[in-house]
Amino acid sequence: MNNQNTIDMFVAQKTDYFPAESMNEIKSKLAAMDNERLTMVTAIDYKQPMIMLLISIFLGALGVDRFMLGHTMYGVIKLLTGGGCGIWWLIDLFLISKLTREANYQKFIGLAGK
């Protein structure tokens, strides 16, 4: 399979995993990669925003959603405060999808190089 097919398949499968405004930049970075790096970046397991929302609904008060995104300090604080007495948990229900997309984008940029 050639690079353009790999790029098109990645973009089609992962559109919901990244912020919409970053997709053009992602496409251009993928097009500039060699085969080895392209294979590595497209094989990475990015987090699904809908799964993270479900995790946030059921385990967000314990900070599990923040731990999974790599926000260890926020996860510990949510764990110790019971999701900020439920307030922070409720706010995160609205933010977690966006935070997941941004974390996926940062992971991609870190692997793709500047």
Biopython code that builds the backbone (N, CA, C, O; Angstrom):
import numpy as np
from Bio.PDB.StructureBuilder import StructureBuilder

atoms = [
    (1, "MET", "N", (0.857, -1.173, 0.000)),
    (1, "MET", "CA", (0.000, 0.000, 0.000)),
    (1, "MET", "C", (0.906, 1.240, 0.000)),
    (1, "MET", "O", (1.885, 1.303, 0.743)),
    (2, "ASN", "N", (0.571, 2.211, -0.832)),
    (2, "ASN", "CA", (1.425, 3.398, -0.894)),
    (2, "ASN", "C", (1.069, 4.390, 0.210)),
    (2, "ASN", "O", (0.070, 4.242, 0.914)),
    (3, "ASN", "N", (1.914, 5.398, 0.335)),
    (3, "ASN", "CA", (1.760, 6.366, 1.430)),
    (3, "ASN", "C", (0.431, 7.105, 1.379)),
    (3, "ASN", "O", (-0.186, 7.325, 2.421)),
    (4, "GLN", "N", (-0.021, 7.492, 0.195)),
    (4, "GLN", "CA", (-1.267, 8.264, 0.106)),
    (4, "GLN", "C", (-2.451, 7.437, 0.578)),
    (4, "GLN", "O", (-3.347, 7.962, 1.241)),
    (5, "ASN", "N", (-2.469, 6.150, 0.245)),
    (5, "ASN", "CA", (-3.550, 5.285, 0.733)),
    (5, "ASN", "C", (-3.506, 5.163, 2.255)),
    (5, "ASN", "O", (-4.548, 5.188, 2.909)),
    (6, "THR", "N", (-2.316, 5.034, 2.816)),
    (6, "THR", "CA", (-2.150, 4.937, 4.267)),
    (6, "THR", "C", (-2.628, 6.224, 4.938)),
    (6, "THR", "O", (-3.317, 6.181, 5.957)),
    (7, "ILE", "N", (-2.260, 7.360, 4.364)),
    (7, "ILE", "CA", (-2.678, 8.658, 4.915)),
    (7, "ILE", "C", (-4.185, 8.802, 4.848)),
    (7, "ILE", "O", (-4.815, 9.193, 5.831)),
    (8, "ASP", "N", (-4.777, 8.488, 3.693)),
    (8, "ASP", "CA", (-6.230, 8.603, 3.534)),
    (8, "ASP", "C", (-6.978, 7.696, 4.502)),
    (8, "ASP", "O", (-7.995, 8.094, 5.071)),
    (9, "MET", "N", (-6.476, 6.474, 4.689)),
    (9, "MET", "CA", (-7.122, 5.541, 5.613)),
    (9, "MET", "C", (-7.009, 6.041, 7.056)),
    (9, "MET", "O", (-7.983, 5.984, 7.806)),
    (10, "PHE", "N", (-5.841, 6.524, 7.444)),
    (10, "PHE", "CA", (-5.641, 7.045, 8.797)),
    (10, "PHE", "C", (-6.581, 8.210, 9.070)),
    (10, "PHE", "O", (-7.231, 8.262, 10.113)),
    (11, "VAL", "N", (-6.649, 9.145, 8.126)),
    (11, "VAL", "CA", (-7.502, 10.324, 8.306)),
    (11, "VAL", "C", (-8.968, 9.914, 8.384)),
    (11, "VAL", "O", (-9.710, 10.439, 9.213)),
    (12, "ALA", "N", (-9.393, 8.989, 7.537)),
    (12, "ALA", "CA", (-10.785, 8.543, 7.551)),
    (12, "ALA", "C", (-11.148, 7.851, 8.865)),
    (12, "ALA", "O", (-12.248, 8.039, 9.386)),
    (13, "GLN", "N", (-10.229, 7.056, 9.397)),
    (13, "GLN", "CA", (-10.509, 6.310, 10.622)),
    (13, "GLN", "C", (-10.382, 7.149, 11.882)),
    (13, "GLN", "O", (-11.072, 6.885, 12.866)),
    (14, "LYS", "N", (-9.524, 8.145, 11.872)),
    (14, "LYS", "CA", (-9.193, 8.871, 13.098)),
    (14, "LYS", "C", (-9.674, 10.312, 13.126)),
    (14, "LYS", "O", (-9.232, 11.078, 13.982)),
    (15, "THR", "N", (-10.559, 10.710, 12.227)),
    (15, "THR", "CA", (-11.030, 12.096, 12.190)),
    (15, "THR", "C", (-11.603, 12.538, 13.530)),
    (15, "THR", "O", (-11.350, 13.661, 13.968)),
    (16, "ASP", "N", (-12.367, 11.676, 14.184)),
    (16, "ASP", "CA", (-12.985, 12.038, 15.467)),
    (16, "ASP", "C", (-12.001, 12.037, 16.633)),
    (16, "ASP", "O", (-12.347, 12.478, 17.729)),
    (17, "TYR", "N", (-10.802, 11.558, 16.419)),
    (17, "TYR", "CA", (-9.814, 11.437, 17.486)),
    (17, "TYR", "C", (-9.000, 12.714, 17.688)),
    (17, "TYR", "O", (-8.302, 12.852, 18.693)),
    (18, "PHE", "N", (-9.086, 13.643, 16.743)),
    (18, "PHE", "CA", (-8.277, 14.858, 16.777)),
    (18, "PHE", "C", (-9.165, 16.084, 16.638)),
    (18, "PHE", "O", (-10.280, 15.979, 16.126)),
    (19, "PRO", "N", (-8.688, 17.262, 17.088)),
    (19, "PRO", "CA", (-9.456, 18.489, 16.862)),
    (19, "PRO", "C", (-9.649, 18.719, 15.364)),
    (19, "PRO", "O", (-8.715, 18.517, 14.588)),
    (20, "ALA", "N", (-10.831, 19.133, 14.952)),
    (20, "ALA", "CA", (-11.149, 19.313, 13.534)),
    (20, "ALA", "C", (-10.207, 20.299, 12.859)),
    (20, "ALA", "O", (-9.835, 20.114, 11.701)),
    (21, "GLU", "N", (-9.823, 21.340, 13.576)),
    (21, "GLU", "CA", (-8.974, 22.376, 12.987)),
    (21, "GLU", "C", (-7.538, 21.910, 12.760)),
    (21, "GLU", "O", (-6.772, 22.596, 12.083)),
    (22, "SER", "N", (-7.163, 20.774, 13.307)),
    (22, "SER", "CA", (-5.794, 20.286, 13.155)),
    (22, "SER", "C", (-5.634, 19.260, 12.032)),
    (22, "SER", "O", (-4.512, 18.840, 11.749)),
    (23, "MET", "N", (-6.712, 18.853, 11.396)),
    (23, "MET", "CA", (-6.631, 17.774, 10.412)),
    (23, "MET", "C", (-5.771, 18.125, 9.200)),
    (23, "MET", "O", (-5.058, 17.261, 8.691)),
    (24, "ASN", "N", (-5.818, 19.357, 8.730)),
    (24, "ASN", "CA", (-4.965, 19.741, 7.588)),
    (24, "ASN", "C", (-3.493, 19.656, 7.960)),
    (24, "ASN", "O", (-2.677, 19.196, 7.161)),
    (25, "GLU", "N", (-3.148, 20.094, 9.161)),
    (25, "GLU", "CA", (-1.760, 20.006, 9.610)),
    (25, "GLU", "C", (-1.337, 18.540, 9.753)),
    (25, "GLU", "O", (-0.212, 18.181, 9.406)),
    (26, "ILE", "N", (-2.223, 17.712, 10.255)),
    (26, "ILE", "CA", (-1.917, 16.293, 10.406)),
    (26, "ILE", "C", (-1.671, 15.660, 9.041)),
    (26, "ILE", "O", (-0.717, 14.902, 8.868)),
    (27, "LYS", "N", (-2.532, 15.970, 8.073)),
    (27, "LYS", "CA", (-2.347, 15.435, 6.715)),
    (27, "LYS", "C", (-1.006, 15.850, 6.131)),
    (27, "LYS", "O", (-0.310, 15.031, 5.530)),
    (28, "SER", "N", (-0.640, 17.108, 6.299)),
    (28, "SER", "CA", (0.617, 17.585, 5.710)),
    (28, "SER", "C", (1.826, 16.947, 6.408)),
    (28, "SER", "O", (2.818, 16.622, 5.755)),
    (29, "LYS", "N", (1.744, 16.769, 7.721)),
    (29, "LYS", "CA", (2.848, 16.106, 8.437)),
    (29, "LYS", "C", (2.966, 14.643, 8.024)),
    (29, "LYS", "O", (4.074, 14.128, 7.876)),
    (30, "LEU", "N", (1.834, 13.973, 7.839)),
    (30, "LEU", "CA", (1.866, 12.583, 7.397)),
    (30, "LEU", "C", (2.467, 12.469, 6.000)),
    (30, "LEU", "O", (3.237, 11.548, 5.726)),
    (31, "ALA", "N", (2.118, 13.402, 5.118)),
    (31, "ALA", "CA", (2.631, 13.366, 3.743)),
    (31, "ALA", "C", (4.138, 13.582, 3.695)),
    (31, "ALA", "O", (4.804, 13.092, 2.783)),
    (32, "ALA", "N", (4.681, 14.310, 4.667)),
    (32, "ALA", "CA", (6.114, 14.611, 4.678)),
    (32, "ALA", "C", (6.956, 13.505, 5.328)),
    (32, "ALA", "O", (8.185, 13.588, 5.309)),
    (33, "MET", "N", (6.336, 12.493, 5.891)),
    (33, "MET", "CA", (7.063, 11.437, 6.607)),
    (33, "MET", "C", (7.582, 10.366, 5.661)),
    (33, "MET", "O", (7.023, 10.131, 4.589)),
    (34, "ASP", "N", (8.674, 9.718, 6.087)),
    (34, "ASP", "CA", (9.140, 8.544, 5.350)),
    (34, "ASP", "C", (8.275, 7.344, 5.756)),
    (34, "ASP", "O", (7.497, 7.430, 6.706)),
    (35, "ASN", "N", (8.412, 6.240, 5.041)),
    (35, "ASN", "CA", (7.552, 5.065, 5.266)),
    (35, "ASN", "C", (7.629, 4.528, 6.688)),
    (35, "ASN", "O", (6.609, 4.164, 7.273)),
    (36, "GLU", "N", (8.822, 4.477, 7.239)),
    (36, "GLU", "CA", (9.003, 3.910, 8.573)),
    (36, "GLU", "C", (8.295, 4.750, 9.637)),
    (36, "GLU", "O", (7.577, 4.216, 10.483)),
    (37, "ARG", "N", (8.500, 6.054, 9.589)),
    (37, "ARG", "CA", (7.862, 6.930, 10.574)),
    (37, "ARG", "C", (6.350, 6.956, 10.367)),
    (37, "ARG", "O", (5.597, 6.980, 11.340)),
    (38, "LEU", "N", (5.900, 6.952, 9.124)),
    (38, "LEU", "CA", (4.468, 6.943, 8.825)),
    (38, "LEU", "C", (3.809, 5.701, 9.413)),
    (38, "LEU", "O", (2.733, 5.787, 10.005)),
    (39, "THR", "N", (4.440, 4.569, 9.253)),
    (39, "THR", "CA", (3.913, 3.325, 9.815)),
    (39, "THR", "C", (3.848, 3.404, 11.338)),
    (39, "THR", "O", (2.866, 2.975, 11.944)),
    (40, "MET", "N", (4.891, 3.952, 11.951)),
    (40, "MET", "CA", (4.925, 4.060, 13.414)),
    (40, "MET", "C", (3.820, 4.986, 13.921)),
    (40, "MET", "O", (3.107, 4.641, 14.863)),
    (41, "VAL", "N", (3.678, 6.144, 13.309)),
    (41, "VAL", "CA", (2.703, 7.139, 13.780)),
    (41, "VAL", "C", (1.271, 6.659, 13.565)),
    (41, "VAL", "O", (0.406, 6.910, 14.404)),
    (42, "THR", "N", (1.011, 5.979, 12.464)),
    (42, "THR", "CA", (-0.355, 5.513, 12.205)),
    (42, "THR", "C", (-0.715, 4.276, 13.024)),
    (42, "THR", "O", (-1.897, 3.965, 13.176)),
    (43, "ALA", "N", (0.282, 3.566, 13.556)),
    (43, "ALA", "CA", (0.013, 2.361, 14.347)),
    (43, "ALA", "C", (-0.201, 2.663, 15.830)),
    (43, "ALA", "O", (-0.616, 1.780, 16.581)),
    (44, "ILE", "N", (0.072, 3.885, 16.261)),
    (44, "ILE", "CA", (-0.101, 4.255, 17.666)),
    (44, "ILE", "C", (-1.574, 4.157, 18.055)),
    (44, "ILE", "O", (-2.459, 4.478, 17.262)),
    (45, "ASP", "N", (-1.820, 3.717, 19.265)),
    (45, "ASP", "CA", (-3.183, 3.589, 19.771)),
    (45, "ASP", "C", (-3.605, 4.913, 20.411)),
    (45, "ASP", "O", (-3.214, 5.223, 21.536)),
    (46, "TYR", "N", (-4.396, 5.675, 19.689)),
    (46, "TYR", "CA", (-4.913, 6.943, 20.210)),
    (46, "TYR", "C", (-6.191, 6.675, 20.997)),
    (46, "TYR", "O", (-6.903, 5.710, 20.718)),
    (47, "LYS", "N", (-6.481, 7.514, 21.967)),
    (47, "LYS", "CA", (-7.654, 7.322, 22.822)),
    (47, "LYS", "C", (-8.928, 7.770, 22.094)),
    (47, "LYS", "O", (-8.937, 8.776, 21.386)),
    (48, "GLN", "N", (-9.986, 7.007, 22.286)),
    (48, "GLN", "CA", (-11.268, 7.324, 21.666)),
    (48, "GLN", "C", (-12.045, 8.288, 22.563)),
    (48, "GLN", "O", (-12.273, 7.976, 23.732)),
    (49, "PRO", "N", (-12.454, 9.444, 22.053)),
    (49, "PRO", "CA", (-13.182, 10.408, 22.879)),
    (49, "PRO", "C", (-14.475, 9.858, 23.494)),
    (49, "PRO", "O", (-14.803, 10.199, 24.631)),
    (50, "MET", "N", (-15.213, 9.016, 22.766)),
    (50, "MET", "CA", (-16.463, 8.481, 23.320)),
    (50, "MET", "C", (-16.196, 7.495, 24.456)),
    (50, "MET", "O", (-16.936, 7.470, 25.439)),
    (51, "ILE", "N", (-15.161, 6.698, 24.331)),
    (51, "ILE", "CA", (-14.794, 5.774, 25.413)),
    (51, "ILE", "C", (-14.350, 6.563, 26.639)),
    (51, "ILE", "O", (-14.693, 6.218, 27.770)),
    (52, "MET", "N", (-13.585, 7.624, 26.402)),
    (52, "MET", "CA", (-13.145, 8.466, 27.521)),
    (52, "MET", "C", (-14.338, 9.136, 28.198)),
    (52, "MET", "O", (-14.326, 9.326, 29.414)),
    (53, "LEU", "N", (-15.362, 9.494, 27.434)),
    (53, "LEU", "CA", (-16.571, 10.064, 28.034)),
    (53, "LEU", "C", (-17.242, 9.040, 28.941)),
    (53, "LEU", "O", (-17.670, 9.378, 30.045)),
    (54, "LEU", "N", (-17.338, 7.802, 28.491)),
    (54, "LEU", "CA", (-17.937, 6.758, 29.329)),
    (54, "LEU", "C", (-17.114, 6.525, 30.590)),
    (54, "LEU", "O", (-17.664, 6.353, 31.678)),
    (55, "ILE", "N", (-15.796, 6.520, 30.437)),
    (55, "ILE", "CA", (-14.928, 6.367, 31.610)),
    (55, "ILE", "C", (-15.129, 7.537, 32.561)),
    (55, "ILE", "O", (-15.153, 7.357, 33.779)),
    (56, "SER", "N", (-15.273, 8.730, 32.007)),
    (56, "SER", "CA", (-15.483, 9.908, 32.834)),
    (56, "SER", "C", (-16.820, 9.848, 33.572)),
    (56, "SER", "O", (-16.914, 10.251, 34.731)),
    (57, "ILE", "N", (-17.841, 9.347, 32.901)),
    (57, "ILE", "CA", (-19.158, 9.234, 33.536)),
    (57, "ILE", "C", (-19.095, 8.290, 34.735)),
    (57, "ILE", "O", (-19.584, 8.615, 35.817)),
    (58, "PHE", "N", (-18.490, 7.121, 34.536)),
    (58, "PHE", "CA", (-18.528, 6.089, 35.570)),
    (58, "PHE", "C", (-17.374, 6.149, 36.572)),
    (58, "PHE", "O", (-17.541, 5.762, 37.728)),
    (59, "LEU", "N", (-16.206, 6.632, 36.138)),
    (59, "LEU", "CA", (-15.040, 6.627, 37.024)),
    (59, "LEU", "C", (-14.384, 7.999, 37.173)),
    (59, "LEU", "O", (-13.318, 8.121, 37.775)),
    (60, "GLY", "N", (-15.021, 9.017, 36.628)),
    (60, "GLY", "CA", (-14.446, 10.359, 36.652)),
    (60, "GLY", "C", (-14.306, 10.935, 38.046)),
    (60, "GLY", "O", (-13.377, 11.702, 38.301)),
    (61, "ALA", "N", (-15.198, 10.590, 38.951)),
    (61, "ALA", "CA", (-15.108, 11.108, 40.316)),
    (61, "ALA", "C", (-13.865, 10.585, 41.027)),
    (61, "ALA", "O", (-13.410, 11.174, 42.008)),
    (62, "LEU", "N", (-13.313, 9.469, 40.527)),
    (62, "LEU", "CA", (-12.093, 8.909, 41.093)),
    (62, "LEU", "C", (-10.846, 9.399, 40.355)),
    (62, "LEU", "O", (-9.724, 9.035, 40.708)),
    (63, "GLY", "N", (-11.051, 10.221, 39.336)),
    (63, "GLY", "CA", (-9.930, 10.791, 38.596)),
    (63, "GLY", "C", (-9.349, 9.884, 37.530)),
    (63, "GLY", "O", (-8.312, 10.208, 36.951)),
    (64, "VAL", "N", (-9.990, 8.752, 37.251)),
    (64, "VAL", "CA", (-9.455, 7.794, 36.289)),
    (64, "VAL", "C", (-9.301, 8.424, 34.909)),
    (64, "VAL", "O", (-8.324, 8.158, 34.208)),
    (65, "ASP", "N", (-10.273, 9.265, 34.514)),
    (65, "ASP", "CA", (-10.200, 9.908, 33.204)),
    (65, "ASP", "C", (-8.950, 10.785, 33.087)),
    (65, "ASP", "O", (-8.281, 10.775, 32.053)),
    (66, "ARG", "N", (-8.641, 11.525, 34.120)),
    (66, "ARG", "CA", (-7.464, 12.393, 34.096)),
    (66, "ARG", "C", (-6.166, 11.591, 34.144)),
    (66, "ARG", "O", (-5.185, 11.958, 33.497)),
    (67, "PHE", "N", (-6.155, 10.506, 34.901)),
    (67, "PHE", "CA", (-4.972, 9.641, 34.908)),
    (67, "PHE", "C", (-4.707, 9.092, 33.519)),
    (67, "PHE", "O", (-3.560, 9.051, 33.075)),
    (68, "MET", "N", (-5.759, 8.668, 32.828)),
    (68, "MET", "CA", (-5.597, 8.084, 31.494)),
    (68, "MET", "C", (-5.083, 9.098, 30.473)),
    (68, "MET", "O", (-4.427, 8.725, 29.500)),
    (69, "LEU", "N", (-5.378, 10.367, 30.693)),
    (69, "LEU", "CA", (-4.891, 11.402, 29.782)),
    (69, "LEU", "C", (-3.488, 11.873, 30.146)),
    (69, "LEU", "O", (-2.900, 12.693, 29.442)),
    (70, "GLY", "N", (-2.963, 11.359, 31.230)),
    (70, "GLY", "CA", (-1.623, 11.748, 31.646)),
    (70, "GLY", "C", (-1.597, 12.952, 32.558)),
    (70, "GLY", "O", (-0.526, 13.491, 32.837)),
    (71, "HIS", "N", (-2.752, 13.387, 33.029)),
    (71, "HIS", "CA", (-2.853, 14.522, 33.957)),
    (71, "HIS", "C", (-2.841, 13.982, 35.381)),
    (71, "HIS", "O", (-3.859, 13.998, 36.073)),
    (72, "THR", "N", (-1.690, 13.510, 35.803)),
    (72, "THR", "CA", (-1.569, 12.811, 37.084)),
    (72, "THR", "C", (-1.960, 13.684, 38.273)),
    (72, "THR", "O", (-2.686, 13.235, 39.160)),
    (73, "MET", "N", (-1.488, 14.916, 38.297)),
    (73, "MET", "CA", (-1.797, 15.794, 39.424)),
    (73, "MET", "C", (-3.305, 16.034, 39.538)),
    (73, "MET", "O", (-3.871, 15.971, 40.629)),
    (74, "TYR", "N", (-3.945, 16.309, 38.405)),
    (74, "TYR", "CA", (-5.397, 16.517, 38.435)),
    (74, "TYR", "C", (-6.131, 15.238, 38.833)),
    (74, "TYR", "O", (-7.150, 15.293, 39.521)),
    (75, "GLY", "N", (-5.614, 14.094, 38.404)),
    (75, "GLY", "CA", (-6.214, 12.820, 38.784)),
    (75, "GLY", "C", (-6.159, 12.587, 40.283)),
    (75, "GLY", "O", (-7.134, 12.138, 40.887)),
    (76, "VAL", "N", (-5.017, 12.892, 40.878)),
    (76, "VAL", "CA", (-4.865, 12.727, 42.332)),
    (76, "VAL", "C", (-5.813, 13.673, 43.072)),
    (76, "VAL", "O", (-6.460, 13.274, 44.041)),
    (77, "ILE", "N", (-5.895, 14.914, 42.619)),
    (77, "ILE", "CA", (-6.778, 15.882, 43.278)),
    (77, "ILE", "C", (-8.228, 15.439, 43.163)),
    (77, "ILE", "O", (-8.975, 15.513, 44.139)),
    (78, "LYS", "N", (-8.643, 14.972, 41.971)),
    (78, "LYS", "CA", (-10.018, 14.494, 41.807)),
    (78, "LYS", "C", (-10.272, 13.282, 42.695)),
    (78, "LYS", "O", (-11.346, 13.148, 43.280)),
    (79, "LEU", "N", (-9.286, 12.404, 42.792)),
    (79, "LEU", "CA", (-9.429, 11.216, 43.630)),
    (79, "LEU", "C", (-9.609, 11.598, 45.090)),
    (79, "LEU", "O", (-10.485, 11.061, 45.769)),
    (80, "LEU", "N", (-8.794, 12.514, 45.576)),
    (80, "LEU", "CA", (-8.839, 12.908, 46.990)),
    (80, "LEU", "C", (-10.060, 13.741, 47.344)),
    (80, "LEU", "O", (-10.493, 13.744, 48.496)),
    (81, "THR", "N", (-10.629, 14.456, 46.357)),
    (81, "THR", "CA", (-11.774, 15.329, 46.649)),
    (81, "THR", "C", (-13.099, 14.762, 46.149)),
    (81, "THR", "O", (-14.129, 15.433, 46.212)),
    (82, "GLY", "N", (-13.070, 13.514, 45.647)),
    (82, "GLY", "CA", (-14.310, 12.927, 45.134)),
    (82, "GLY", "C", (-14.825, 13.686, 43.927)),
    (82, "GLY", "O", (-16.020, 13.958, 43.810)),
    (83, "GLY", "N", (-13.916, 14.020, 43.038)),
    (83, "GLY", "CA", (-14.314, 14.769, 41.837)),
    (83, "GLY", "C", (-14.663, 16.207, 42.161)),
    (83, "GLY", "O", (-15.532, 16.806, 41.526)),
    (84, "GLY", "N", (-13.977, 16.757, 43.158)),
    (84, "GLY", "CA", (-14.285, 18.131, 43.568)),
    (84, "GLY", "C", (-15.694, 18.228, 44.109)),
    (84, "GLY", "O", (-16.437, 19.156, 43.788)),
    (85, "CYS", "N", (-16.053, 17.251, 44.939)),
    (85, "CYS", "CA", (-17.406, 17.134, 45.510)),
    (85, "CYS", "C", (-18.460, 17.050, 44.404)),
    (85, "CYS", "O", (-19.585, 17.522, 44.564)),
    (86, "GLY", "N", (-18.075, 16.445, 43.286)),
    (86, "GLY", "CA", (-19.007, 16.253, 42.178)),
    (86, "GLY", "C", (-19.013, 17.372, 41.165)),
    (86, "GLY", "O", (-19.461, 17.180, 40.034)),
    (87, "ILE", "N", (-18.525, 18.539, 41.548)),
    (87, "ILE", "CA", (-18.557, 19.689, 40.633)),
    (87, "ILE", "C", (-17.550, 19.502, 39.504)),
    (87, "ILE", "O", (-17.893, 19.660, 38.332)),
    (88, "TRP", "N", (-16.326, 19.172, 39.846)),
    (88, "TRP", "CA", (-15.282, 18.982, 38.841)),
    (88, "TRP", "C", (-15.637, 17.800, 37.939)),
    (88, "TRP", "O", (-15.395, 17.845, 36.732)),
    (89, "TRP", "N", (-16.205, 16.754, 38.513)),
    (89, "TRP", "CA", (-16.645, 15.598, 37.737)),
    (89, "TRP", "C", (-17.661, 16.026, 36.688)),
    (89, "TRP", "O", (-17.569, 15.616, 35.531)),
    (90, "LEU", "N", (-18.624, 16.844, 37.081)),
    (90, "LEU", "CA", (-19.665, 17.318, 36.170)),
    (90, "LEU", "C", (-19.067, 18.186, 35.060)),
    (90, "LEU", "O", (-19.445, 18.048, 33.897)),
    (91, "ILE", "N", (-18.153, 19.065, 35.406)),
    (91, "ILE", "CA", (-17.500, 19.921, 34.408)),
    (91, "ILE", "C", (-16.702, 19.071, 33.422)),
    (91, "ILE", "O", (-16.726, 19.325, 32.218)),
    (92, "ASP", "N", (-15.999, 18.066, 33.930)),
    (92, "ASP", "CA", (-15.203, 17.198, 33.060)),
    (92, "ASP", "C", (-16.055, 16.400, 32.087)),
    (92, "ASP", "O", (-15.572, 16.023, 31.020)),
    (93, "LEU", "N", (-17.301, 16.134, 32.425)),
    (93, "LEU", "CA", (-18.183, 15.439, 31.486)),
    (93, "LEU", "C", (-18.322, 16.238, 30.190)),
    (93, "LEU", "O", (-18.455, 15.658, 29.112)),
    (94, "PHE", "N", (-18.291, 17.547, 30.295)),
    (94, "PHE", "CA", (-18.404, 18.405, 29.119)),
    (94, "PHE", "C", (-17.055, 18.636, 28.442)),
    (94, "PHE", "O", (-17.010, 18.930, 27.247)),
    (95, "LEU", "N", (-15.967, 18.509, 29.180)),
    (95, "LEU", "CA", (-14.638, 18.818, 28.645)),
    (95, "LEU", "C", (-13.847, 17.604, 28.171)),
    (95, "LEU", "O", (-12.912, 17.762, 27.385)),
    (96, "ILE", "N", (-14.187, 16.410, 28.616)),
    (96, "ILE", "CA", (-13.304, 15.265, 28.419)),
    (96, "ILE", "C", (-13.084, 14.921, 26.950)),
    (96, "ILE", "O", (-11.981, 14.516, 26.582)),
    (97, "SER", "N", (-14.087, 15.068, 26.106)),
    (97, "SER", "CA", (-13.906, 14.763, 24.688)),
    (97, "SER", "C", (-12.894, 15.710, 24.053)),
    (97, "SER", "O", (-12.029, 15.284, 23.287)),
    (98, "LYS", "N", (-13.007, 16.980, 24.371)),
    (98, "LYS", "CA", (-12.054, 17.968, 23.842)),
    (98, "LYS", "C", (-10.654, 17.710, 24.388)),
    (98, "LYS", "O", (-9.675, 17.776, 23.644)),
    (99, "LEU", "N", (-10.555, 17.420, 25.663)),
    (99, "LEU", "CA", (-9.249, 17.122, 26.269)),
    (99, "LEU", "C", (-8.617, 15.876, 25.649)),
    (99, "LEU", "O", (-7.401, 15.819, 25.466)),
    (100, "THR", "N", (-9.436, 14.886, 25.328)),
    (100, "THR", "CA", (-8.934, 13.667, 24.712)),
    (100, "THR", "C", (-8.396, 13.951, 23.317)),
    (100, "THR", "O", (-7.325, 13.469, 22.949)),
    (101, "ARG", "N", (-9.144, 14.737, 22.540)),
    (101, "ARG", "CA", (-8.681, 15.090, 21.192)),
    (101, "ARG", "C", (-7.374, 15.877, 21.250)),
    (101, "ARG", "O", (-6.469, 15.646, 20.448)),
    (102, "GLU", "N", (-7.278, 16.799, 22.194)),
    (102, "GLU", "CA", (-6.050, 17.589, 22.328)),
    (102, "GLU", "C", (-4.876, 16.710, 22.764)),
    (102, "GLU", "O", (-3.755, 16.903, 22.293)),
    (103, "ALA", "N", (-5.121, 15.745, 23.661)),
    (103, "ALA", "CA", (-4.059, 14.834, 24.095)),
    (103, "ALA", "C", (-3.594, 13.960, 22.930)),
    (103, "ALA", "O", (-2.397, 13.718, 22.776)),
    (104, "ASN", "N", (-4.532, 13.487, 22.110)),
    (104, "ASN", "CA", (-4.171, 12.708, 20.929)),
    (104, "ASN", "C", (-3.335, 13.545, 19.964)),
    (104, "ASN", "O", (-2.354, 13.056, 19.402)),
    (105, "TYR", "N", (-3.719, 14.795, 19.774)),
    (105, "TYR", "CA", (-2.987, 15.686, 18.881)),
    (105, "TYR", "C", (-1.570, 15.925, 19.398)),
    (105, "TYR", "O", (-0.614, 15.896, 18.623)),
    (106, "GLN", "N", (-1.431, 16.157, 20.687)),
    (106, "GLN", "CA", (-0.107, 16.374, 21.266)),
    (106, "GLN", "C", (0.758, 15.112, 21.146)),
    (106, "GLN", "O", (1.962, 15.200, 20.904)),
    (107, "LYS", "N", (0.148, 13.963, 21.313)),
    (107, "LYS", "CA", (0.858, 12.697, 21.145)),
    (107, "LYS", "C", (1.343, 12.558, 19.693)),
    (107, "LYS", "O", (2.483, 12.165, 19.443)),
    (108, "PHE", "N", (0.460, 12.886, 18.745)),
    (108, "PHE", "CA", (0.815, 12.832, 17.332)),
    (108, "PHE", "C", (1.961, 13.780, 17.013)),
    (108, "PHE", "O", (2.925, 13.391, 16.354)),
    (109, "ILE", "N", (1.861, 15.020, 17.477)),
    (109, "ILE", "CA", (2.905, 16.018, 17.204)),
    (109, "ILE", "C", (4.233, 15.574, 17.821)),
    (109, "ILE", "O", (5.289, 15.747, 17.212)),
    (110, "GLY", "N", (4.184, 15.008, 19.017)),
    (110, "GLY", "CA", (5.409, 14.520, 19.655)),
    (110, "GLY", "C", (6.087, 13.417, 18.859)),
    (110, "GLY", "O", (7.315, 13.347, 18.805)),
    (111, "LEU", "N", (5.293, 12.563, 18.247)),
    (111, "LEU", "CA", (5.839, 11.452, 17.452)),
    (111, "LEU", "C", (6.219, 11.894, 16.045)),
    (111, "LEU", "O", (7.194, 11.404, 15.476)),
    (112, "ALA", "N", (5.446, 12.822, 15.488)),
    (112, "ALA", "CA", (5.680, 13.254, 14.108)),
    (112, "ALA", "C", (6.860, 14.211, 14.009)),
    (112, "ALA", "O", (7.465, 14.353, 12.946)),
    (113, "GLY", "N", (7.179, 14.857, 15.103)),
    (113, "GLY", "CA", (8.259, 15.850, 15.069)),
    (113, "GLY", "C", (7.720, 17.191, 14.603)),
    (113, "GLY", "O", (6.658, 17.277, 13.987)),
    (114, "LYS", "N", (8.458, 18.207, 14.903)),
    (114, "LYS", "CA", (8.013, 19.568, 14.591)),
    (114, "LYS", "C", (8.317, 19.910, 13.153)),
    (114, "LYS", "O", (8.015, 21.016, 12.705)),
]
sb = StructureBuilder()
sb.init_structure("model")
sb.init_model(0)
sb.init_chain("A")
sb.init_seg("    ")
for serial, (resi, resn, name, xyz) in enumerate(atoms, 1):
    if name == "N":
        sb.init_residue(resn, " ", resi, " ")
    sb.init_atom(name, np.array(xyz, "f"), 0.0, 1.0, " ", f" {name:<3s}", serial, name[0])
structure = sb.get_structure()
